[in-house]
Amino acid sequence: MDWNMLLKPCRLGYEGEEIKKNNDRSVFQSDYDRIIFLAAFRRLQRKTQVIPFPETDVIHTRLTHSLEAASVGRSLGTIVGNNLNINGIEAWELGSLVSTASLSHDIGNPPLGHSGEKAIAEFFESPRGMEIMDGLTEKQKFDFSNFEGNAMGFHLITYSNPKLTIITGGQNLTYPTLATFTKYPRAFMKNPNETLISEKKAGLFSCDFDIYKKIALELGIPLKDNGEAWVRHPLAFLTEAADDICYRIIDLEDGYKHGLISYNDVLDCLIQIFDNNPKKDSLDNLKKLLDNKTRIGYLRAKSINSLIYQVADIFMKKEQELLKGEFDKPLCELIPSYKLLEKIKTIVEEKIYRYKPVLQIEAAGFQVLPGLLDTFLSSVMNSKKHSSKKILSLIPDEYILDYKNYKYDTILSITSYVAGMTDDYAIDTYRNLKGIQLPNC
């Protein structure tokens, strides 16, 4: 692969049109703005990151996590850009590109925590789900029975609803942004090699395969020998790293703020990560801080800074392997602090993921999301029934398609509607539909 090809500023939906360089505003900055003003992005404010329905605003949601990942992504892209010296591309533009991909990385995730994806997949694997999907191809069924938030995210930002517009290309983002967003550039595969990080999940729905194919051809991203997956765009590794850095460190800090992880455990991990900073930073101000929460906040910032430089250092060492498509593992696995990040993962899983309110919400997801899917999909299948008409009147018209003639599109549309719900809206809608709770009662 070649950097000048990989960064060609083509826009989805505007193929063949020349994009003139604007010295005041990068095309990748424009992509960032298109994401941040999306309603789907704003709804991340009411989606669980780890701790559900936080009582204070210091606990992270999907929105705050995404904003922080975007900040880390900007730093990673800028540092790498300064080291690459690509003709015609400023370092800050590369920072904007990785920042945009990082900002949008969770945009397709469903409500009710990490189990939301599994709850949707489990529904479609059930006898009822298989009945609804009857007649679909194997690849189409895979999209639902192996539901992936990454694939939904790509679909959301590239899909144009024909009921709303005749302009194609969704948000009309640039090809480099869409490729940098796509950590898993494959759809259904018969025998994925899950030891390769790029094949671990399906990051594309079958209906979006050709869209990514067009992007990959234009940017010079090679198709693997199996003909079913591409190598990653090199910058997608930075998007992944930005997410990994943020959720590991921030989950640890949130656990401390929530009283689930001890001060000493957090202190020990963060100081060790700080010590691995290749820039040899200083902790001189730590002794000036009098409050434990303030100390942890300071160390969180210092440890994230350390991880950014560790990841950027590995990226540059692996640049040629990345461009040849020969590197296929998370960058964080090669940094000096990898074992510490794994230790943090173990602490978080033991102290937070097994915390009763987290388990309760995730368990509820296995009732709420399948319940909504079954109710809505049954209604579109039997749209002439009076009860179905009442239920369908609750769904925005652009999501309602002709199930008989467009079965796959209808299932995908309803699934995207449910996946786009916030936690509280999904629960309230489920309660209302099941008569558990009614408005004004």
C-alpha positions in Angstrom: 0.0 0.0 0.0 1.0 3.6 -0.6 0.3 6.5 1.7 -0.7 8.9 -1.0 -3.2 6.4 -2.3 -4.5 5.5 1.2 -5.3 9.1 1.9 -7.0 10.0 -1.4 -9.9 12.3 -0.3 -12.7 10.7 -2.4 -16.2 11.1 -0.9 -18.7 8.3 -0.9 -21.7 9.2 -3.0 -19.6 11.8 -5.0 -17.4 9.4 -7.0 -15.7 11.0 -9.9 -16.0 14.6 -8.5 -12.8 16.4 -7.6 -12.5 17.5 -4.0 -10.6 20.8 -4.0 -8.1 21.2 -1.2 -9.2 23.8 1.4 -6.2 25.2 3.3 -8.5 26.4 6.1 -10.4 23.2 6.7 -9.3 19.6 6.0 -11.8 17.2 4.4 -11.2 15.0 7.4 -12.3 17.8 9.7 -15.5 18.0 7.7 -16.0 14.3 8.3 -15.6 14.9 12.0 -18.3 17.6 12.0 -20.7 15.4 10.0 -20.4 12.7 12.7 -20.6 14.9 15.8 -23.9 16.5 14.6 -25.6 13.2 13.9 -28.6 12.3 16.0 -27.2 8.7 16.3 -24.1 10.1 17.8 -26.0 12.2 20.3 -27.9 9.2 21.4 -24.7 7.6 22.7 -25.2 10.0 25.7 -27.8 7.6 27.0 -26.1 4.3 26.2 -24.2 2.4 28.8 -20.4 2.2 28.5 -19.9 -0.1 31.5 -21.8 1.2 34.5 -25.5 1.5 33.6 -27.7 4.5 34.4 -25.0 6.4 36.4 -26.3 8.6 39.2 -23.5 11.1 38.7 -22.1 12.7 35.6 -18.5 11.6 36.4 -19.2 8.0 35.1 -18.7 7.5 31.4 -21.3 6.8 28.8 -20.8 5.7 25.2 -20.7 9.4 24.2 -18.0 10.5 26.6 -16.0 7.4 25.8 -16.3 8.2 22.1 -15.2 11.8 22.6 -12.2 10.7 24.6 -11.3 8.1 22.1 -11.4 10.8 19.4 -9.0 12.9 21.5 -6.6 10.1 21.8 -7.0 9.2 18.1 -6.2 12.8 17.2 -2.9 12.6 19.2 -2.0 9.3 17.7 -2.6 10.4 14.2 -0.8 13.7 14.6 2.3 12.0 16.2 2.4 9.4 13.4 1.9 12.1 10.8 4.8 14.1 12.1 7.0 11.0 11.7 5.7 9.9 8.3 6.1 13.3 6.5 3.6 12.4 3.7 3.7 14.8 0.7 0.7 17.0 0.6 -0.7 15.9 4.0 -0.1 17.8 7.2 0.3 15.9 10.5 -2.8 17.6 11.9 -4.9 16.3 9.0 -3.8 12.8 9.8 -4.8 13.6 13.4 -8.3 14.7 12.2 -8.7 11.5 10.2 -7.9 9.1 13.0 -9.9 11.3 15.4 -13.0 11.1 13.2 -12.8 7.3 12.9 -12.3 7.0 16.7 -15.2 9.4 17.3 -17.6 7.2 15.4 -16.3 3.8 16.4 -19.2 3.0 18.8 -22.0 4.7 16.8 -23.6 1.3 15.8 -23.6 -0.2 19.2 -27.0 -1.2 20.6 -28.4 -0.2 24.0 -27.9 -1.9 27.4 -24.2 -2.5 27.5 -21.8 -5.1 26.1 -24.5 -7.8 26.0 -26.7 -5.8 23.6 -25.0 -7.3 20.5 -25.2 -10.8 21.9 -28.9 -10.3 22.8 -29.8 -9.3 19.2 -27.7 -12.2 17.8 -29.3 -14.7 20.2 -32.8 -13.6 19.1 -32.1 -14.3 15.5 -30.5 -17.6 16.4 -33.7 -18.6 18.2 -36.6 -20.6 16.5 -38.6 -17.4 16.2 -35.7 -15.5 14.7 -35.0 -18.2 12.2 -38.7 -18.2 11.2 -38.5 -14.4 10.5 -35.4 -14.9 8.4 -36.8 -17.8 6.4 -35.9 -17.4 2.8 -32.7 -15.3 3.3 -29.4 -16.4 2.0 -26.8 -17.8 4.3 -24.8 -14.6 4.2 -27.8 -12.5 5.0 -28.8 -14.7 7.9 -25.2 -14.3 9.2 -25.6 -10.5 9.4 -28.3 -11.0 12.1 -27.4 -14.2 13.9 -23.9 -12.8 14.3 -24.9 -9.2 14.9 -22.0 -6.8 15.2 -22.1 -3.2 16.3 -19.1 -2.4 14.0 -21.1 -3.6 11.0 -24.1 -1.6 12.1 -21.9 1.5 12.5 -20.5 1.2 9.0 -24.1 0.7 7.6 -25.4 3.7 9.6 -22.8 6.2 8.2 -22.9 4.9 4.6 -26.7 4.2 4.1 -29.1 6.6 2.5 -32.7 5.9 3.3 -34.7 6.1 0.0 -37.7 7.4 1.9 -35.7 10.4 3.0 -33.3 11.3 0.2 -32.2 10.4 -3.4 -28.6 11.3 -2.5 -26.5 8.1 -2.0 -23.6 7.5 0.3 -25.1 8.2 3.7 -23.1 10.9 5.5 -20.9 11.2 2.4 -17.7 10.6 4.4 -14.3 10.3 2.7 -12.9 6.9 1.7 -9.9 7.2 4.1 -12.2 7.9 7.1 -14.5 5.0 6.3 -11.5 2.6 5.8 -9.9 3.9 9.0 -13.2 3.3 10.8 -13.3 -0.3 9.6 -11.4 -2.5 12.0 -12.8 -5.7 10.6 -12.9 -5.4 6.8 -15.0 -8.5 6.1 -18.5 -9.7 6.0 -19.6 -13.4 6.2 -16.7 -15.8 5.8 -16.9 -19.6 5.8 -13.5 -20.1 7.6 -12.3 -16.8 9.2 -8.8 -16.9 10.7 -9.7 -15.5 14.1 -6.0 -15.4 15.2 -5.8 -12.4 12.9 -7.4 -9.4 14.5 -8.8 -8.1 11.2 -10.8 -11.3 10.8 -11.9 -11.7 14.4 -15.3 -10.2 13.7 -17.5 -9.3 10.7 -17.3 -5.5 10.4 -19.5 -5.3 7.3 -23.0 -6.5 6.6 -23.4 -8.5 3.4 -25.3 -5.6 1.8 -22.3 -3.2 2.4 -19.6 -5.5 1.1 -19.6 -3.8 -2.4 -19.3 -0.4 -0.8 -16.2 -1.3 1.0 -14.9 -3.1 -2.1 -15.2 0.2 -4.0 -13.3 2.0 -1.2 -10.6 -0.6 -1.0 -10.0 -0.6 -4.8 -9.7 3.2 -4.9 -7.3 3.4 -1.9 -5.2 0.4 -3.0 -6.1 -1.8 -0.1 -5.5 -5.4 -1.1 -8.0 -8.2 -0.9 -6.7 -11.2 0.9 -6.1 -14.4 -1.0 -9.3 -15.9 0.4 -11.2 -13.3 -1.6 -13.6 -12.6 1.3 -11.6 -10.1 3.4 -9.2 -7.2 3.0 -6.1 -6.3 5.0 -6.7 -3.3 7.2 -6.1 0.3 6.3 -2.9 1.0 8.4 -4.6 3.8 10.3 -7.4 1.4 11.5 -4.8 0.0 13.9 -4.6 3.5 15.5 -8.4 3.7 15.8 -8.4 0.3 17.6 -5.6 1.5 19.9 -7.4 4.7 20.8 -10.4 2.6 21.8 -8.3 0.1 23.7 -6.4 2.9 25.6 -9.5 4.7 26.6 -11.7 1.9 27.7 -9.0 0.2 29.7 -7.8 3.3 31.6 -11.2 4.9 31.9 -13.0 1.8 33.1 -10.4 1.5 35.8 -10.9 5.1 36.9 -14.7 4.7 36.8 -14.4 1.7 39.0 -12.5 3.7 41.5 -15.0 6.6 41.4 -17.8 4.1 41.9 -16.1 2.6 44.9 -15.5 -0.8 43.3 -11.7 -0.7 42.8 -9.3 0.4 45.5 -7.1 3.5 45.3 -3.9 1.5 45.7 -4.8 -0.9 42.9 -5.5 2.0 40.5 -2.4 3.9 41.7 -0.1 0.9 41.2 -1.3 0.3 37.6 -1.2 3.9 36.5 2.3 4.6 37.8 3.7 1.5 36.2 2.2 2.5 32.8 3.5 6.1 33.3 7.0 4.7 33.9 7.0 3.0 30.4 6.6 6.4 28.6 9.4 6.6 25.9 9.3 10.4 26.3 10.5 10.1 30.0 7.8 12.4 31.4 7.7 13.7 35.0 5.3 13.2 37.9 6.6 16.2 39.8 3.1 17.6 40.4 1.7 14.5 42.0 3.0 15.4 45.5 1.3 18.8 45.2 -2.1 17.2 44.9 -4.0 16.7 48.2 -7.0 14.7 47.2 -7.0 11.0 46.0 -9.5 11.5 43.2 -7.4 14.4 41.9 -4.3 12.3 42.1 -6.0 9.5 40.1 -7.2 12.0 37.5 -3.7 13.3 37.1 -2.2 9.8 36.8 -5.0 8.8 34.3 -3.9 11.7 32.1 -0.2 10.8 32.5 -0.8 7.1 31.8 -2.9 7.8 28.6 -0.1 10.1 27.4 2.4 7.3 28.0 0.3 4.8 26.1 -0.1 7.2 23.2 3.6 7.5 22.7 4.1 3.7 23.2 1.6 2.9 20.5 2.9 5.6 18.1 6.4 4.2 18.6 5.3 0.6 17.7 3.3 1.9 14.7 6.4 3.6 13.2 8.5 0.4 13.9 5.9 -1.6 12.0 5.1 0.8 9.3 6.5 -1.2 6.4 4.8 -4.4 7.7 1.5 -2.4 7.9 1.9 -1.1 4.3 2.6 -4.7 3.1 -0.4 -6.0 4.9 1.8 -8.4 6.8 0.9 -7.0 10.3 -2.4 -8.2 11.8 -2.5 -7.9 15.6 -3.5 -5.0 18.0 -0.7 -2.5 18.4 -1.3 -2.5 22.2 -0.1 -6.2 22.3 3.4 -5.0 21.4 3.8 -2.0 23.7 5.8 -2.2 27.0 2.6 -1.7 29.1 0.7 -4.6 27.5 0.8 -6.9 30.6 -0.4 -3.9 32.7 -3.4 -3.4 30.4 -4.2 -7.1 30.7 -4.0 -6.8 34.5 -6.4 -3.8 34.3 -8.7 -5.9 32.1 -8.8 -8.7 34.8 -9.4 -6.2 37.6 -12.3 -4.5 35.7 -13.9 -7.9 34.8 -13.8 -9.0 38.4 -14.8 -5.7 40.1 -17.1 -4.0 37.5 -18.5 -6.6 35.0 -19.6 -8.8 37.9 -21.1 -5.8 39.8 -24.8 -6.6 40.4 -26.4 -3.5 38.7 -24.2 -4.2 35.6 -25.3 -7.8 35.5 -29.0 -6.8 36.0 -29.0 -4.4 33.1 -27.2 -6.9 30.8 -29.6 -9.6 31.8 -32.5 -7.3 31.1 -31.0 -6.7 27.6 -31.7 -10.3 26.8 -35.4 -9.7 27.5 -35.8 -6.2 26.2 -34.0 -6.3 22.8 -35.4 -9.6 21.6 -38.9 -8.5 22.9 -38.7 -5.4 20.8 -37.4 -7.1 17.7 -40.1 -9.8 17.9 -42.9 -7.3 18.5 -41.9 -4.9 15.7 -40.9 -7.6 13.1 -44.1 -9.6 13.8 -46.0 -6.4 13.1 -44.4 -5.7 9.8 -44.9 -9.3 8.8 -48.7 -9.0 9.6 -49.1 -5.3 8.8 -52.8 -5.5 8.0 -53.8 -6.6 11.5 -55.2 -3.8 13.7 -52.8 -4.6 16.5 -49.9 -4.4 14.1 -51.0 -1.0 12.7 -51.1 0.4 16.3 -47.5 -0.9 17.0 -46.2 0.3 13.6 -47.6 3.7 14.3 -45.0 4.0 17.0 -42.1 3.5 14.6 -40.9 6.4 12.3 -42.2 5.7 8.8 -38.7 5.6 7.2 -38.0 2.3 9.1 -41.1 0.5 7.8 -40.6 -1.4 4.6 -42.4 -4.1 2.6 -41.5 -7.3 4.4 -43.0 -9.5 1.7 -41.0 -8.1 -1.2 -37.9 -6.8 0.7 -37.5 -9.2 3.6 -33.7 -8.6 4.2 -34.0 -4.8 4.0 -37.0 -4.8 6.3 -35.3 -6.9 9.0 -32.2 -4.8 8.7 -34.2 -1.6 9.0 -36.1 -2.7 12.1 -32.9 -4.0 13.7 -31.2 -0.7 13.0 -34.1 1.1 14.7 -33.9 -1.1 17.8 -30.1 -0.9 17.9 -30.3 2.9 17.7 -32.4 3.2 20.8 -31.0 4.7 24.0 -31.0 2.5 27.1 -34.0 4.2 28.8 -36.0 4.5 25.6 -35.6 0.8 24.8 -36.7 -0.1 28.4 -39.6 2.3 28.4 -40.8 1.1 25.0 -40.6 -2.5 26.0 -42.6 -1.8 29.2 -45.2 0.1 27.4 -45.6 -2.6 24.7 -45.9 -5.4 27.2 -48.3 -3.4 29.5 -45.8 -3.5 32.4 -45.9 0.3 32.5 -48.1 2.7 30.7 -47.7 6.5 30.1 -49.1 8.6 32.9 -49.8 5.5 35.0 
